[in-house]
Amino acid sequence: MTKKSKMIVLITAVILIGGLLLFVRFPKEPKPFLSDKQIIKRINSFFSDAQPKVIQKKIFLDDTHVFVPFISEDNGYGMSFWVWKDNKWRAASVNNGGQPQVWIGEEKSLIMWNMDPRDDVSEIKVFIRKDRGFMVSAGIATYQPGIEMMHSITLQGKPYGVEKYPDNWRILMNHYEKLQAEDGQNEFFQFNDSLQLANDFYDKDGNEVFPEHSSNSNSYTTGNNYVDFPFLIHVEEVELEGTY
């Protein structure tokens, strides 16, 4: 084989391999979502604590994200979050409890939950909060007001559900993050810079309850940054300034 022929073969091989890799990795339309059996098998393969037995529902948040609540072998209520990534449906997060989580999407944000009926929760109150702050620097006093807003979710007889995150909260968080970025060296923002997402729980009579069964949980989250869930802390009425 001549030197020219070898070069042609090498170039052809490189083109074919490159084309194959491009075909494999090029984003494709999502395939139909997994069956119940496939979901259960996939979860059990990497997170044995969950042990799903019954898939309650498959809720598409958009074309490439799916929320899947489930009931486990020991009758616990858990939930999983799936994403179409690298041409495959992947479990981004699995939790064998069902306390609310917030998914921050590009165009919308959603609150997801799957509360264990044994906790007798009929209403979830979700809050966005920030402590007030006061400081004196170089003889100048600066005050930053607190924030506290509430969004109510009624379970309506279903343990699981998805509800849109309030638009004004999303706008507030986006503006606040932008302000922090612009004033990154501001001493006061470093002193008091956290917006918190929190929740509290109530039974059908409006009495405050703690969801013991839903809270006692373990979780799995992929290390590939497919999803980012803000952490919701639990608050009680005595910790709130307003009356709701």
N, C-alpha and C positions, 0 to 999 in steps of 0.2 A: 504494500500500500504506500503510495507516494505521500510526501509531506503535505501536499495540498489536500489529498483525500482524507488524511487523518484530521486535518483542521476542519474540513467540512463536517465530518462525523462528530467531532467534538462540539462544534457550534450547534449542530442539530440536536445533540443530546442535551445540551444546556437549555435550548429553547423548549424542548419537550418537558424537561424536568420543571422549568420555570412555569410553563403553562399548566402543568399538573398541580403544582403548589398553589398557583393562583386560583385554579378551579376549586381546590379543596377549601381554601381559606376565604374565598370571595363570599361576602355576605349573601345569604339566600333567604327567601321568604320562610317564615317559621313553619315547621311541619305541624301536623295535627298534634295536639297535646297528648301527654301520656295517658294510658288507661289507669284505672284504679289499681290493678295488680302491678303495673309497672311502677307507679308512684310508691306503693308499699315496699316493693322489692328494692327500689333505689334508695329509699330512706333507710331501710334496715341494713343496707350494705355499708353505710358510713356513720350511722348514728343509732346504735342499738338501744339507747335509752328511750327513744321515741316509741317504738313498737306500734305503729299504726295498724288498726284493724278495720276501721270503716272510714272511707273517704266521704265526708259530708257533702262537699260541693267543690267545683272548680270555678273560681271567679276570675275572669280576665279583667285586669286593671287597665291594660291596653293590649296592643298586638303582641308584645314581647314580655309581659310580666303577668304572672298568675298567682293568685292567693288560693291556697288549698287547706281548709280546716279539716281536722280528722279526729276520730275517737280511737284511743289506744287500746291495747289488749287488756289493760287493767282499768278500763272505763274512764281514763283521763281524757281531757279535751286539749288538743294541741293544734298547731298550725305550721304551715310551711309556705315559703315564698320561692317562686321559680322564675327564671329568666332565660330567654333565648339568647345564647351567647356562643360565638364561634360555631355557629350552625348546629347547635345542640341545646335541648332543654336541660338546664342545670338547676339543682337545688341551691339557692343562694343562702337560705336561712331556714332552720327547722327548730321549733320550740315545743317541748312537750307540756307547756302551759299555754294559756290563752289570753294573758293580759294584753291590753291594747299596744299596738305598734303603729308608727307613722311611716309611710313610704313617701319619700320626697322625689317625685318624678320631675321630668323636664317641663311639662306643661301643667301638671296638677299634682296635688299631694292628697293622700288618702289615709284614713285611720282604719285599721283592721283589728279584729278581736275574735276570740272564741272562748267565752266564759263557761266554766263548768257549772251546770245547773245546781249542783249541791251548794254553791255559794249564794244562791238566791239573789242574784244581781238583776235588777230590772232597768237600772239607769246608770250610765257612765257619764261623769262630768269630767271633761278634759279642760285643762287650764294652760294658758301661756302666761308666764310670770317673770318678773325681774324685781329684785330687791331695790329699794331706794338707796341712794348713796350720798354721802356728804364728806367733803374733805377740805382742808385748808392748806394751801401751798403758796409760799412767798407772800403771805399776808392776804391772799385772795381766797375767799370762801366759795366753793362750788357745790351746788346741789343738783342731783339727778333724780327725778321722780321715779317711783316704782310703777310697774305695769302688772295688771291682773285682769285677764279676760277669760270667760268661761264659754264652753260649747257643750251642749247636752246631747247625749245619744240615748235613745230609748230602744231597748232590745226587741220589743214587740214579739215576745214569745220564742225568738230564735237565739240560740247561744252564740252563733257566729254572725259576722256581718262586715260590711265595708261602707264607709261614709266619707264624703268629700271633706277634706281639711278646709277650714274657713279661709276664704280668699283674702280677707283683710289680715289674717295672721301671716299668711305667706308673704304678702306685700310688706308687712312689718318686719319679718325676719330678713327678707332680702335687703330692705333699706338699712336695717341695723348692721348686717354683715358688711354692706358697702361702707357705712359710716366708720365701722371699726377698721376696715382696710385703709381708708383714707386717713384716719387718725391713729395709725398703728403705734405711733410714739407718744400718744397722749397718755400722760400718767394716770388720768382719771379713768379712762377706759380700761387700763390694765387693772385698776383697783376694783372696778365694778362693771364687768363686761358680759355677764352671762344671762341669756334668755333661757328659761327653763320650760319644758313641757311636763305637765303633771296630770294625774288623774285621781278621782275619788269615786266611790261606788255606793249605790243606794238600792234598797229592796223596793218592792211594789208599794209599800206604805210610806216611802220617802225617808226611811231610817238609814243612817249611814252604816255600811257593812264593810268588812275586810274580806276579800276573795282568797281565802286560805288555799283552796284547792287549785285555783288558777294561778296563784303566785308561786307555789312550791314547784319550781320547774328548773330544767336544764335546757341549754340551747346549743345549737351548732350553727356557725356562720362560716362561709367559705373565706379563704384568705385571698381570694382573687379580686376583691373590691367590686363585686357585681352589684352590691346593694349597700345602702347606708341608712340605718334606722336611728333616728334620734331617740335617746333614752328617756322614757317617761318615768318620773319619780312618783311615788305615792304620797299624797298629802291628805290631811284631815281638816275638818271644818275649823278647828281651833287655830290652824296655821294660816287661814285665809283672812284677808282684811274685809272682803265684801261678804254679803249675804246672798246666797244663790238658791 
